[in-house]
Amino acid sequence: MNKHQKTGLSRRSVLAAGTVSLFAIGTGAKAQAAKLRFGHPHPESDSWQKAALEFANRVKTATNGAVEVQVFPNGALGSDPAMINAVRGGQLDICLTGNPFFTGLAPKLNVLDLPFLFKDRKQVAAVLDGPIGDGLRKELEASNLKALATWEVGWRNITNNKRAIEKADDMKGLKIRTTPNPAHVRAFQLLGAVPTPMAFTELFSALENGTVDGQENPVTLILNAKFFEVQKNLSLTQHAFTTAPLVINKPKFDAMPEAQRAAIVKAAQECAVLQRKMNEDSESSSLDALKKNGMKVVEKPDRDSFAKVVTVEVRKEFVDKFGSEYLDQIVKIGA
C-alpha cells in the first residue's frame, strides 16, 4: 500500500473479522441488520467510492435498515484478485473491480476488453444494460459470483515517463502496466511494448520505482490516483473501454429474502448508471487538472495507427477461442 492508499485499516485484520451472517435469528427480539462488506481498489475521491456509498444508502433505505453495506476503498481488503477470491469463498460479501480481472474465471467477458470495440458511451450502455450484459454477467455464476450490475472504469489512455505517444510506433520498447486480460496484453505486444500485468493496488509504487515506464487508465482515475506525481506524459488514445462488474457471493445472495435481493439488484443497476455519468461529467475537468499538475498531453494522437495494428488480430484470436456471437452483437449495436 503506497502513501496514497491511507485507510488506517489492516487488510488482514479486516478479512480476519469474517463475514457477518446475512440473517439474525431471534425469537421475539428485534433482528439485527445484515452487514455486507463491499471492497474496491480505487481511491476515496473516485466515482467508485461515491457511487458505492450511494449504493449502500439506497440498499439501507429500500430494506428499511435490514441490510447495511459497509464500503472499504483503496484496496483495504486486498488486491483485485484477492478480493474476487474472497467473495468467491464467502470471506467478503461484495467487490467491484475491472472486467479484466474476471476473465480468467469467465473468458467470454474478454469480449468487452477488445481494443477499439466501443464507439461511444451510448453503445456501451446499450451493451451493458441489455441482453448482452445479462448474458455476460451470467458467465460468472459458475464461480460462485452473482454480478449485480456492470459499472465502469472508462476509456483507457496511455501515460509514461519516456516520451510523448503520438502514433503506434512510439509504443515500441515501453514497459507498460496492463491488466491481466489477454486482449490487453496481446494488444501491447503487437504494438511492440512490454506489457506487465499487475494489480491496481501495486501500480503507484511500480510507477514511482520505475518498475514500469507507464500505464493506461481513464483520465478520471489517473487524477484520483495521483499518477501525475509519477508520470510525465499522457496520450488520449482511448484504445479500449473498461467495464467493472459489481459482484456478490452467490450462495449468500441466493439465501436472502426475495425482497432484499430485489432491492440490492435495483440499487446496483441504478448506481451503475449514476457512476458512469459521474465519470463522463468529470472527464473534461480531470484532464484540465492533470495539465495544471504538469502532465504533457497529446490530445489527438493517431488513433488509426493503433487500431490498424491491434484490432483485426486481437479480435481474430478471441473469435477463434470463443466464437463471434457476442462480438457480432456488440458491433451491430455500434453500427
Sequence and secondary structure as in RCSB ss.txt:
>XXXX:A:sequence
MNKHQKTGLSRRSVLAAGTVSLFAIGTGAKAQAAKLRFGHPHPESDSWQKAALEFANRVKTATNGAVEVQVFPNG
ALGSDPAMINAVRGGQLDICLTGNPFFTGLAPKLNVLDLPFLFKDRKQVAAVLDGPIGDGLRKELEASNLKALAT
WEVGWRNITNNKRAIEKADDMKGLKIRTTPNPAHVRAFQLLGAVPTPMAFTELFSALENGTVDGQENPVTLILNA
KFFEVQKNLSLTQHAFTTAPLVINKPKFDAMPEAQRAAIVKAAQECAVLQRKMNEDSESSSLDALKKNGMKVVEK
PDRDSFAKVVTVEVRKEFVDKFGSEYLDQIVKIGA
>XXXX:A:secstr
  TT   S  HHHHHHT    S    SSS    EEEEEE SS TTSHHHHHHHHHHHHHHHHTTTSEEEEEE TT
TT  HHHHHHHHHHTSSSEEE  GGGGTTTSGGGGGGGSTT  SSHHHHHHHHTSHHHHHHHHTTGGGTEEEEEE
EEEEEEEEEESS    SGGGGTT EEEE S HHHHHHHHHTT EEEE  GGGHHHHHHHTSSSEEEE HHHHHHT
TGGGT  EEEEEEEEEEEEEEEEEHHHHHHS HHHHHHHHHHHHHHHHHHHHHHHHHHHHHHHHHHHTT EEESS
  HHHHHHHHHHHHHHHHHHHH SHHHHHHHHHH 
